[in-house]
Amino acid sequence: MDKVLKVIQLIENQLKPFNIGWLKEKHKKEDPYKVLVSCVLSLRTKDPVTEEATKRLFKKANSPFKMVKLSNREIEKLIYPVGFYRQKAKYIKELSKKIIEDFKGKVPSRLEELLKLKGVGLKTANLVLGRGFGIPAICVDTHVHRIANRIGWVKTKSPKETEEKLKDIISKNYWIRINSLLVSFGQRICLPVSPFCSRCFINKFCKKVKVKRSR
């Protein structure tokens, strides 16, 4: 675990020059509803597009009670051009109604209840628990799964398996943070194809699993 912590700290140091907002606010909780909706919008959509769409949407409706008052068409216009914006608009409206009907308008803070919400999988649920409620949970997306295997922390085939393995080797203090950390790292240094190994701070600690070409 000491080696893993060292790698995490080196990744943090490498990301500092990029002036990433969340890196400065380590323990700031976010609105669980906004985390949930943002996660829905982010599916198959580039981060900058998702960010602008969420700003427009939440300026108009930042709670399930306000969201259900909007028509599907209004939501579509606000979130366009995120991928599958029509389907997402319909889903966000239905999800908001469900939260009002079953949970009195508040996003549930238990994993079991989050997973009962239609369309909410383990990745989204863990993200809501961590960012929205400050409950230690590891959110494993494609970046986390890929980088954890590339470094050699784990040798897994599925995100669920990766999550379980990471719980054993990462300090609980980093469970919430590890997703944002590895996503940012994966977007800037540890790219899916031709990663910047020559300037990577963790080069000597990385096993470079399945890296065929680097820069």
N, C-alpha and C positions, 0 to 999 in steps of 0.2 A: 504493500500500500504506500510505502514511502516513495517508491519510484513513480507510482501513478500520481501522487501529489506533486512531485517535482515536475512532471510533465505538464500537469494542469497549470502550475504556476508559471512555467515557461511560455505556455500558450497565452496566458493572460498578459504577460510582459510583451509578447510579440504583437498583441492586438491593441495595446495602449496608444501607439501613434495614430491609429485609425480614428480616434476620438469617438468611440461608440458610446451612445448615451447610457445603455443599460449597464455598461462596465463600471460606470461611476456610481450607480445606484444599486448596490448589491442586494439590499434587502427590502426594496420598495415593493409593496403589494400593489396589484392592479385590480381593477373592477372585474370580478369573475365573469360577468355577462359579456363584457367587452372582449375578454380573453377568448371566450367560447365563440363568439361571432367572428372575431378576427381569424381564428383558426379555420372556421368554415370558409371564409373568403380566400384564405391563403392556398387552398388546395389547387394545384396545377396553375398557379399564378405567381409571377415574379414579385419579390418583396416590395419594390418601389410602387408597383401597381396596387398591391394589397394595402400598403400604408396610406396612400392617397384615398383609396376607396373607403377605408375605415374612418378616416377623418371626415369625409363628406357624410357618411351614413350616421355617425355618432353625433355630428353637429345637429342633425335633424331628429334623431331618435337614439338616446343613450340608455334606454331601459326597455324591458319587454313590454311594459304598459304603453310606452310611446310607439314602439315598433308595430304593435298590432293595429294601431290606428292608421298606419300607412297602407296604401294599396300595394299589391305586388308590383305594379308598374312603377310606382314611385321608388320602391326599393331598387328595382332594376336600374333605373336611371342614375340613382346615387352610387351604385357599386360598379357600374360599367366602367372599364372594360375587363373586369376580372373574368377568368375562365368560367364557362357555364353559368353566367350571371343570372339567367332566367330561372334555372333550377335552384340556384343558391338563394335567390330572392324568395322563392316559394318556401324553401326549407327554413330559412331564417324566420319567416312569418309563422310557420307551423311550430317551430321550436319555441318561439316566444310565447305562443298560446299555451303550449304544454307546460312551460315553466310557471305560467300564471295559474293554470288550472290545478297542477299537481304539487307545486311548491310555493304557492302564494307570491309568485313573482321573484323569488330568490333562487339563484342557481344553487343546487345542492352541493354540499361540501364532503359528501361521502362517495367513494369510488363506485360502490355498487349502484347508487342512485344515478350517478352521472352516466353510467353505462346503460341504464334503462332508457335514456333519452335516444330516440331514433337517430341513427347516423353518427352517434358519438362513440368512437372507439377508444382503445386504451391510450393511444398517443395523445388524443385531444383531452381525455379525462385527466391524465397525469399533468398535462400542461396547465389545466384549470386549477387543479389542486395546488400545484407549486406556485404559479404566478399569482393566482387569484386569492388563495387562502394561506399561503406560506406553509403548506403541508409538504414535508419531504416526499418527492416523487421524481422519478427519472423518466423524462419524455424522450423516447427513442424514435427519431425520424430517419430519413435516408442518410443524412449527414452523420448523425451519431452512430448509426449502424455501420456505415462504411468506414469511418475514421477509427472507431474502436477496433475493428477487425484489421485495418491497415497497420495501425500502430503495433498490434499484437496483444492488446489488452484481453481480447476475447477471440474465440474461434467459433462463430455462430452462423446460423443460416437464416434466422428470423429476428425481427425487432424485439419480439416478446422474449426470446431466448437471450438476446443481448441485454435487455433490461435486467433480467434476473442475474446474469453474470456480473454486470456493472455494480449492482447492489452489494456484491461481495467484496469488490476491490476499491470502490470509491467511498470516501468518507461521506457520511450523511449530510454534512455541512455543504457539500457540493452537489447534492442530488438535484436540487431545483436549478442550479446555475449551469450544470454541465451541458444542457441542451443549447442554450444561447451561446455558450462558449464554443462548442464544437461546430455549430451552424455558422457562426461568424468566421471561425478558423477555416472551415470548409469552403466558404465563399471567397476567401481572400488568399489563403496560402495552400491549404491541403485540397486542391481542386480535384474533382472526380477524374479528370484526364490531365496528364502532364502537370502534376503538382510542383510547387516551387521548393523542392527539397534542398536546393543549394543555399537558400536563405532562411530555411526553416529552423527555428530555435530548438526543436526537438529531434533534429536529424539523427543524432547519435543514439537516441533512445527508440527510434522507430524501426520496425522490422520491414516496412515498405511492402507489405503483403499485396500481391497482384499489381504492383506498380511496374508497368512495362517501360514507361518513359517519363523522365522528370526534367525539370529546368533548374 
